[in-house]
Amino acid sequence: MPQVKRNEALTRAYAATKRKIELNDLPTMLLRQGQTFYRSVDPNSRYTPLSKPLPGKALSAALTDRALAPSDGIREGNNRFSGPALGVPASGGLYCALQQEALVNESVHYNRKVAPWALSGRCVLKIRLTQMITVAELSPHNPRALRFLRELGTGTWDEMIDPLDCSVARGIGLAIAQCSYLNGLVYQTVRASERSDEERGDNIVFFAPQGYKLSFLTAEEVYYYGKTYEPEIFPVV
């Protein structure tokens, strides 16, 4: 898990990003209504309890809504772009994947299993965006993002993707979380693919207060992964 190890680096990145936002010099992306995302959760966690329904049944939206709210913010969850910070406003973050490759790569890293079984014992929510929103984009596919990070300071890109130290990433994320017209941040996963480094995939973090369900997201289906490769799929009503 990444940790904030240098609070001075966090506050410096926060201040530099805030200045860029005030100058409207930040790469952004428009996400359209209907776009889908994927979120992997532990169904036995106290923060995302999702008991598997009986065969042929469905999950209620009231139940899945709990998995669409950040569990960090005031609480430290050792997440890269969100959480508390000394001297900087805290924010929670809901972490999802834009592509299934990113979801698998993250799961392989954290669950320490080979790709076909990386999601065993977990469930994946297929989430739909119910309105158009704007997010920051700091993935390497966008040349403007690389320029933006270079202008924040020498070595900012490497510091932002440091797998163990999230000080700079947390500062950047918390500054974006304070921006009134941005709802999140798109970034490339730092976890490499077992097949190719070109297949990392992109993640997105939606910023919101801890425990606050994001009104522009809704769960459509939930996939439960057990001891077989194919998941059990249940609709949300």
Secondary structure, DSSP 8 states (H G I E B T S, - for coil): --B---HHHHHHHHHHHHHHHHTT---EEEE-TT-EEEEEE-TTSSSS------TT--B-HHHHGGGGS-S-SSS----SS-EEETTEEEEEEEEEESSHHHHHHHHHHHHT--GGGTTTT-EEEEEEE-S-EEEEE--TT-HHHHHHHHHH-TTHHHHHT-SSB-HHHHHHHHHHHT-TT--EEEEE-SS--SS-GGG--EEEEEEE-TT---TTEEEEEEEE--SSSS-EEEEB-
